[in-house]
């Protein structure tokens, strides 16, 4: 296996699976030298397993980091894209007419629909300024 970060190669134990499978199926009784070889195989396999787990953790962290960066970039791009919205090019007078059209129905100050109906005042400072300076919106308030 070659490290993507530094191009260094790491030793990975090559498992001889068919030989192990054959030994498991037969009446295999390891000699002293074979016992030593089997223990070395186990040690190498456990070392490799530990290296795999460490690499998986490193890659999981990297995926999480890239995912977070991607989400932030997507939100940032959406904000930038909103600068091109056609409503930003409408003159204040046209916006005022739209707002007054939306607020044509009569309402009472203690009515909860007043807040919903005037939610456009919270969109941005320009909309708030246009809404507050459009007399038609405020001419039908009943106390």
N, C-alpha and C positions, 0 to 999 in steps of 0.2 A: 504494500500500500504506500502511495506517495502523498505526503502532506501538501495540501493545496496552498497553505500559507508560506512554507519555506522550502518546498520541493525536496525535503529530506525523506528518505524511505525508512519505513519501520518494518521490523521483522514480524511477520504473521505466521504462526505455526501452520504448516500444511498437514491437514488431517488425512490419514489414509483410511477413509471410511470403509471401503470394501474389506480390507484386512481386519479392521476392528469388528465389522459385522460377522465375518467368518469365525473369528475367535469367540464371539458371544454365542454363536449358534452351536459351536462344537464343545467338546469336553476339554476346554483349554485350562491347563493348570500352569501358571507362569513360573519359570525358573527364577532364581535370584537375580540374574542379569536382566531378564525380561521385566521383573518387578521394578527394577531401577528405571528401565526404559518407560514403563507405564507411568510411573510417578513423574518422570520428566515431561511426558506427554500431558499429564493433568496440569502440571505447573505452567507449561507453555499455554495450554488452552485457557487457564484461569487468567494468566497475564493478558492474553489477547482479549478475553471477555471484559476485563477491566479497562483496557484501552478502548474497546468499542463503546462501552458505557460512557467513558469520559468524552469521546468524540460525539456521541449522540447528545450529551448534555450541552456541549459547546455549540453544536449545530442547532439544537432547540433554542438556545439563547439567541443565536444569530437570526434564526427565523422570526422569533418574537420581536427582536429589535427592528428587523426589516419590515415586518408587518406594521409595527407602530409608526415607523417613518413613512410608510406607504399611506396609512390612514391620515396622518397629518398633512402630507403632500396633497392628498385628494381633497381634504377640506380647504386647504389653502388655494388650490386651483379653482374650486367652486366659488370662493370669495372673489378671486380675481375675475372669473367669468361673469360674476354678477355686475361688475363695472360696465359691461357691455349691454346690460339690460335696456331694452327700448324705453321703459318707463323713466329711466334717468334722463332721457332727452326731452321729455314732455315739459312744456312751459308751465310755470307755476299757476297761471290762470286756468289751464286745462285741468291740472290736478285739483284745483279748488272746485271746479265744476263737477268733477268726478266725486269728490268727497261730499259736496252738497247733495248730489243725486243719491248717494248712499245714505244720507242722513235726513231724507225728506219726511219720514214719519215722525209724528209727535211723540214725545217721551217725557216722563217725569224724572226729576233729579234722583228720587229715591228708587227708581226702577233699575234693576240689575242689568237690563238690556242696554242701558246707557254706556256702560263700560265696554260691552262687546261691540256696540255700534261705533264707538270712537277708538277702537284698538289701533286704527291706522296712525293715531297720534304718537304711538310708541315705536313705529317702524324705524324712523331715522329723524335727525334734527330738521332736515329740509321738509319732510312731510308734516312734522309737528308745527313748524313755522307757518307753512301754507294752511294747515288746518285751523290754527289759532287766529289767522288773519283773514279767514273766509267768513264774512258775516252771515251768509245764508245758513251755515251750519248751526249757529248759535241763536238764530232768530225764533226758534220754535221750542224753547225750554219752558216747561210749566213747573211751578213750584208747589 
